[in-house]
């Protein structure tokens, strides 16, 4: 059993939907005080209300994680609400699907800003709080797409997610002086609002390519993040964990038929 994180102050960027919503709910269920950050007020407020309705503690802060001023405001709001920052879940991400021939350079910049630049900005902004507390935890939401796999239309997304892992290695060394760890969760196909709209047949086809024969839940990612945030993971830094039901393991579709 993991040590409790009750009353720890946790920031979840992109916490209003999808994996971020799942992470926020998992941490809140364990007694953490969660700051849900997002761009959209209505969706963020809904997550906060859901957490509070279940007896948890949550606040929200609106802003753009690719903007340094907004990120600094996010940290200030968390310190004001909860007294500090103990855990950063840098989860915010954009994933428009556009092939390179059709992609505007501005779209590339936007995706890299939201997914990769934001990781740097959020970590940088939290350092004074980690130094003050004498410890900290950072969990990045990366992906199997980019570091391990590829998919047409996601060259910018894949580059940003692979870039997070490059950032991770040096960040782990620099954060060590603050007794702070940084690790990454790499989700596979996870059921989110976006996937649910694709229909049951499409989801069944996706599940068929996974050895465990099911898509992951947002809670699956939340629990992996919770482990990295725990005292038990205090000697783990600069590492990744793939949470994909074994999706990247088969060398061919035929291999799955042998299961």
C-alpha positions in Angstrom: 0.0 0.0 0.0 1.4 3.4 -1.0 2.0 6.1 1.6 -0.9 8.5 1.8 -0.8 11.8 -0.1 -3.6 13.4 1.9 -3.4 17.2 2.0 -0.7 17.3 -0.7 -1.1 20.2 -3.1 -1.3 18.9 -6.6 -1.5 20.8 -9.9 -3.0 18.9 -12.9 -2.7 20.8 -16.1 -5.2 20.0 -18.8 -7.3 18.7 -15.9 -10.7 19.5 -17.3 -11.2 16.4 -19.5 -9.7 13.1 -20.7 -6.6 11.8 -18.9 -6.2 15.0 -16.9 -9.7 14.6 -15.5 -8.9 11.0 -14.5 -5.6 12.1 -12.8 -7.4 14.8 -10.9 -10.1 12.5 -9.7 -7.6 9.8 -8.6 -5.5 12.2 -6.6 -8.5 13.8 -5.0 -9.9 10.4 -4.0 -6.7 9.9 -2.1 -7.1 13.1 -0.2 -4.9 15.4 -2.2 -5.9 19.1 -2.7 -6.2 19.4 -6.5 -5.8 22.5 -8.6 -7.5 21.8 -12.0 -6.0 24.0 -14.7 -7.4 24.4 -18.2 -8.5 26.9 -20.8 -12.3 26.3 -20.6 -14.2 27.5 -17.6 -17.2 25.3 -17.9 -15.3 22.0 -18.2 -12.9 22.9 -15.4 -15.8 23.9 -13.1 -17.5 20.6 -13.8 -14.5 18.6 -12.7 -14.1 20.7 -9.6 -17.8 20.2 -8.8 -17.4 16.4 -9.4 -14.5 16.2 -7.0 -16.2 18.3 -4.3 -19.4 16.2 -4.7 -17.4 13.1 -3.9 -16.0 14.8 -0.8 -12.7 15.9 -2.2 -10.9 19.3 -2.3 -10.4 21.1 -5.6 -10.0 24.6 -7.1 -9.6 25.7 -10.7 -7.3 28.1 -12.5 -7.8 29.2 -16.1 -4.9 29.9 -18.4 -2.6 28.9 -21.3 0.2 26.6 -20.1 2.3 27.7 -23.1 2.2 31.3 -21.7 4.8 32.1 -19.0 2.6 34.7 -17.4 -0.3 32.4 -17.2 1.8 29.6 -15.7 3.2 31.9 -13.0 -0.4 32.9 -12.2 -1.3 29.2 -11.9 1.4 28.6 -9.4 0.5 31.8 -7.4 -3.2 30.7 -7.3 -2.2 27.2 -6.0 0.0 28.7 -3.3 -2.7 31.0 -2.3 -5.3 28.2 -2.2 -3.3 25.4 -0.7 -0.2 26.9 0.8 2.3 25.5 -1.7 2.9 23.0 -4.5 3.9 19.5 -3.7 3.1 17.6 -7.0 3.0 18.8 -10.6 1.1 16.6 -13.1 2.1 18.2 -16.4 -0.6 16.7 -18.5 -1.9 19.4 -20.9 -1.8 18.3 -24.5 -3.1 19.1 -27.9 -3.4 16.5 -30.7 -5.0 17.7 -33.9 -4.6 15.2 -36.7 -3.1 16.9 -39.8 -0.7 15.4 -42.3 2.5 17.3 -43.0 1.5 18.3 -46.5 -1.6 20.1 -45.1 -0.1 21.3 -41.9 0.4 25.1 -41.4 3.7 25.9 -39.6 1.5 27.7 -37.0 -0.2 24.4 -36.1 3.2 22.8 -35.5 4.2 25.7 -33.2 0.9 25.5 -31.3 1.2 21.8 -30.6 4.8 22.0 -29.6 4.0 24.9 -27.3 1.1 23.2 -25.6 2.7 19.8 -25.2 6.5 20.5 -24.8 7.2 24.1 -24.0 4.5 23.9 -21.3 6.4 21.1 -19.6 9.4 23.3 -19.2 7.5 26.4 -18.1 5.4 24.5 -15.5 8.5 22.7 -14.0 10.5 26.0 -14.0 7.7 27.8 -12.2 7.4 25.1 -9.5 11.0 25.0 -8.6 10.8 27.8 -5.9 8.0 25.9 -4.3 9.9 22.6 -4.4 13.0 24.3 -3.0 11.0 25.8 -0.2 9.3 22.5 0.7 12.6 20.6 0.5 11.0 18.0 -1.9 8.7 17.7 -4.9 7.3 15.4 -7.5 6.7 16.0 -11.2 4.8 13.6 -13.5 4.7 14.2 -17.2 2.0 12.7 -19.4 3.9 11.7 -22.5 2.6 9.0 -25.0 3.7 5.9 -26.8 3.1 7.9 -30.0 6.4 9.6 -30.8 8.8 7.8 -28.5 7.8 4.3 -29.6 5.1 4.4 -32.4 4.0 6.8 -35.1 0.7 7.6 -36.7 -0.1 9.7 -39.9 -1.2 13.2 -39.0 0.6 13.3 -35.7 4.1 14.3 -36.6 3.9 17.4 -34.4 2.3 15.4 -31.5 4.8 12.6 -31.8 7.7 15.1 -31.8 6.4 16.9 -28.7 5.9 13.7 -26.8 9.4 12.4 -27.7 10.7 15.8 -26.8 9.2 15.5 -23.3 11.4 12.4 -22.7 14.5 14.3 -23.8 13.6 17.1 -21.5 13.0 14.6 -18.7 16.5 13.2 -18.5 18.3 16.5 -17.9 15.4 17.9 -15.8 15.8 14.9 -13.5 19.5 15.9 -12.8 18.7 19.5 -12.3 15.8 18.9 -10.0 17.7 16.5 -7.8 19.3 19.3 -5.9 15.7 20.2 -4.7 15.0 16.6 -3.6 12.5 16.5 -6.5 11.8 13.6 -8.9 10.5 13.8 -12.4 9.1 10.8 -14.3 6.7 10.2 -17.2 3.7 8.1 -17.9 3.3 7.0 -21.5 -0.3 6.1 -22.2 -1.5 3.9 -25.1 -5.1 4.0 -26.3 -7.2 5.4 -23.5 -10.9 5.8 -23.5 -11.6 9.6 -23.4 -14.4 11.8 -24.6 -12.8 12.1 -28.0 -12.5 8.3 -28.6 -16.1 7.6 -27.4 -17.4 9.7 -30.3 -15.8 7.4 -32.8 -18.3 4.6 -32.3 -18.4 1.1 -30.8 -17.0 -0.6 -34.0 -13.9 1.6 -34.1 -13.2 1.1 -30.4 -13.6 -2.7 -30.8 -11.0 -2.6 -33.7 -8.6 -0.7 -31.5 -9.1 -3.1 -28.6 -8.4 -6.1 -30.9 -4.8 -4.8 -31.5 -4.0 -4.8 -27.7 -2.9 -8.1 -26.0 -5.2 -7.3 -23.0 -8.1 -6.8 -25.5 -9.3 -3.6 -24.0 -8.6 0.0 -24.1 -7.2 1.7 -21.0 -9.2 4.0 -18.6 -8.1 7.4 -17.5 -7.9 6.0 -14.0 -5.2 3.6 -15.3 -3.1 6.6 -16.1 -4.0 8.3 -12.8 -2.9 5.4 -10.7 0.5 5.3 -12.5 0.9 9.0 -11.8 -0.1 8.4 -8.2 2.7 5.8 -7.9 5.3 8.3 -9.2 4.0 10.8 -6.7 4.3 8.5 -3.7 7.0 8.2 -1.1 7.7 4.7 -2.3 8.8 6.1 -5.7 11.2 8.6 -4.0 14.3 6.9 -5.5 13.0 6.8 -9.0 13.7 9.8 -11.3 14.2 10.4 -15.0 12.2 7.2 -15.8 9.1 6.3 -17.9 6.4 3.7 -17.5 4.3 2.5 -20.5 0.6 2.0 -19.7 -0.8 0.5 -22.8 -2.2 -3.0 -22.1 0.8 -4.4 -24.1 -0.1 -2.6 -27.3 3.6 -2.0 -28.3 4.6 -5.6 -27.8 3.4 -7.6 -30.8 5.7 -7.6 -33.8 2.8 -8.2 -36.1 -1.0 -8.7 -36.2 -0.3 -12.4 -36.6 1.4 -12.5 -33.2 -1.9 -11.5 -31.6 -3.6 -14.4 -33.3 -1.3 -16.8 -31.4 -2.6 -15.6 -28.0 
